[in-house]
Amino acid sequence: MDARTARLLVLVSGSGTNLQALLDAAAKPAYGATVVAVGADRDGIAGLERARAAGIATFVCRVGDFATRDEWDRALSDLCAEYEPDLVISAGFLKLVGPAFLKAFSGRYVNTHNALLPGFPGIHGPRDALEYGVKVAGATLFFVDPGIDTGPIIAQVAVPVFDDDTEETLTDRIKVAERSQLVEHVGRLVRHGWTITGRKVRIP
């Protein structure tokens, strides 16, 4: 990969705050990458508006427009492949991709999760962490595999849990750390490259 021209494709489902952080970082030449396209699974979301405001190509690929989930998965894979991304980044993308997508972007599809994996996978990480009574929560950046939040871990960041935390306050504090981690380590990946050996991710 040529770090000066590394191509990022970002998938979103909502407000796009992680996308915005990547756009802001990629605006600086030293970051080593540019966002070439933003895809979504629904229309009318702020994430798409952020991309359009920045002059970035967008597309929407809705599950409901296809007869089967596999057809959607193949269509999403084909749409992403058109932009020849070096990395595809799930930035709040709320759909699970399937075999075709994972085959096309094996070792190149990055997701961020608001818990310290392998603990508390799924969509309620902060809530589950609070209910369990942990003293430290956090966020995990990982390469996606066929499981649910089970892929090889790129980086993790810890966030303290306070006695008076609610799901909302903890989630908000994790988001700040999660966003910073995403930007930092995507930059490291595109500038330095990476290897995946078993479950071990190494960035030189």
C-alpha positions in Angstrom: 0.0 0.0 0.0 1.1 3.5 -0.9 0.5 5.4 2.4 0.1 8.7 0.5 -2.9 7.4 -1.5 -4.5 4.9 0.9 -8.2 4.7 0.2 -10.8 4.4 3.0 -14.4 3.5 2.5 -16.6 4.1 5.5 -20.0 2.4 6.2 -22.5 4.2 8.4 -26.0 3.9 9.7 -26.5 7.0 11.8 -25.1 10.4 12.8 -21.6 9.7 11.5 -19.5 11.2 14.3 -16.8 8.6 13.8 -16.9 9.3 10.1 -16.5 13.0 10.8 -13.4 12.3 12.9 -11.9 10.3 10.1 -12.8 13.1 7.6 -11.1 15.7 9.8 -8.0 13.5 10.2 -7.8 12.6 6.5 -7.9 16.3 5.6 -4.3 16.5 6.8 -1.7 15.1 4.3 0.4 13.6 7.1 -2.5 11.2 8.0 -1.8 9.1 4.9 -5.2 8.4 3.7 -8.4 9.8 2.1 -12.0 8.8 2.4 -13.1 7.9 -1.1 -16.7 6.9 -0.4 -19.3 6.5 2.3 -22.0 3.8 2.2 -25.1 3.4 4.2 -27.9 0.9 4.8 -30.6 3.6 4.9 -31.4 7.0 3.4 -31.8 10.3 5.3 -29.1 10.0 7.9 -26.7 12.6 9.1 -23.7 10.4 8.2 -24.5 10.7 4.5 -25.0 14.4 4.8 -21.6 14.8 6.4 -20.0 12.9 3.4 -21.9 15.0 0.8 -21.0 18.2 2.5 -17.3 17.1 2.2 -17.8 16.3 -1.5 -17.4 12.6 -1.0 -19.2 10.0 -3.1 -22.1 8.2 -1.3 -24.3 5.2 -1.9 -27.1 3.4 -0.1 -27.6 -0.3 -0.1 -30.9 -1.3 1.8 -31.4 -4.8 2.9 -35.1 -4.5 2.1 -34.4 -3.9 -1.6 -33.2 -7.5 -2.0 -35.0 -10.8 -2.0 -32.4 -12.4 0.4 -29.8 -11.3 2.8 -27.1 -13.0 0.6 -28.1 -10.9 -2.4 -27.8 -7.8 -0.3 -24.4 -8.9 0.9 -23.2 -9.5 -2.6 -24.5 -6.1 -3.8 -22.9 -4.3 -0.9 -19.6 -6.0 -1.6 -19.8 -5.0 -5.3 -20.6 -1.4 -4.5 -17.7 -1.2 -2.1 -15.3 -2.9 -4.5 -16.0 -0.2 -7.2 -14.1 2.3 -5.0 -11.0 0.0 -4.6 -10.6 0.6 -0.9 -7.5 -0.3 1.0 -9.6 -0.4 4.2 -13.4 -0.6 4.8 -14.4 0.9 8.1 -17.6 0.2 9.9 -18.3 3.5 11.7 -21.6 2.7 13.4 -22.8 0.5 10.6 -25.6 -1.6 12.1 -25.8 -4.5 9.7 -23.9 -7.7 9.8 -22.1 -8.5 6.5 -22.0 -12.0 5.1 -19.7 -14.4 3.4 -19.3 -12.5 0.1 -18.3 -9.3 1.8 -16.0 -11.0 4.2 -14.3 -12.9 1.4 -13.9 -9.7 -0.7 -12.4 -7.7 2.2 -10.8 -10.3 4.4 -8.3 -8.6 6.6 -9.3 -5.2 5.4 -12.7 -4.7 7.2 -12.4 -2.8 10.5 -15.0 -2.3 13.1 -15.1 -0.5 16.5 -17.0 -1.9 19.5 -17.9 0.0 22.7 -16.6 -2.7 25.1 -13.4 -4.5 25.9 -13.7 -7.6 23.9 -14.1 -10.5 24.3 -16.3 -9.3 27.1 -19.7 -7.8 26.3 -20.1 -8.4 22.6 -23.3 -7.3 20.8 -25.2 -4.1 20.7 -25.5 -3.4 24.4 -21.8 -3.4 25.5 -21.9 -0.4 28.0 -25.3 -1.6 29.5 -24.0 -5.1 29.9 -20.7 -3.9 31.4 -22.6 -1.8 34.0 -24.9 -4.6 34.9 -22.0 -6.9 35.4 -20.4 -4.4 37.8 -17.0 -4.0 36.0 -14.8 -1.1 37.2 -13.2 -0.6 33.8 -15.0 -0.5 30.4 -13.6 0.7 27.0 -13.6 0.2 23.3 -12.1 -2.3 20.9 -10.9 -1.9 17.3 -10.8 -5.2 15.4 -10.8 -6.8 12.0 -14.2 -8.4 11.3 -14.6 -12.1 10.9 -17.7 -14.3 10.6 -18.5 -14.1 14.3 -20.2 -11.4 16.4 -17.4 -9.1 17.6 -14.9 -12.0 17.5 -12.3 -10.8 15.0 -8.5 -10.2 15.6 -8.0 -7.2 17.9 -6.1 -4.2 16.5 -6.3 -2.0 19.6 -8.1 -1.4 22.9 -8.6 1.6 25.1 -9.8 1.5 28.7 -12.4 3.9 30.2 -13.1 4.0 34.0 -16.6 3.1 35.3 -17.8 5.5 38.0 -20.2 4.6 40.8 -22.9 7.0 39.5 -22.6 6.1 35.8 -25.7 5.4 33.8 -25.7 3.6 30.5 -25.8 7.0 28.8 -23.0 8.6 30.7 -20.7 5.6 30.2 -21.6 5.3 26.6 -20.8 9.0 26.0 -17.4 8.7 27.7 -16.5 5.5 25.8 -17.5 7.2 22.5 -14.8 9.9 23.0 -12.1 7.3 23.7 -13.4 5.1 20.9 -13.3 7.9 18.3 -9.7 8.8 19.2 -8.6 5.2 19.0 -10.3 4.7 15.6 -8.5 7.7 14.1 -5.1 6.9 15.6 -5.0 3.3 14.6 -6.6 3.6 11.2 -3.8 6.1 10.5 -1.2 3.7 11.8 -2.5 0.9 9.6 -2.4 2.9 6.4 1.0 4.5 7.1 2.8 1.4 8.3 0.8 -1.6 7.1 -0.2 -4.6 9.1 0.0 -8.4 9.4 -2.5 -10.8 10.9 -1.2 -14.1 12.2 -3.9 -16.2 13.8 -5.5 -13.8 16.3 -2.5 -11.5 16.5 -2.5 -8.2 14.6 0.9 -6.5 14.2 1.5 -3.0 13.0 5.3 -2.5 12.4 
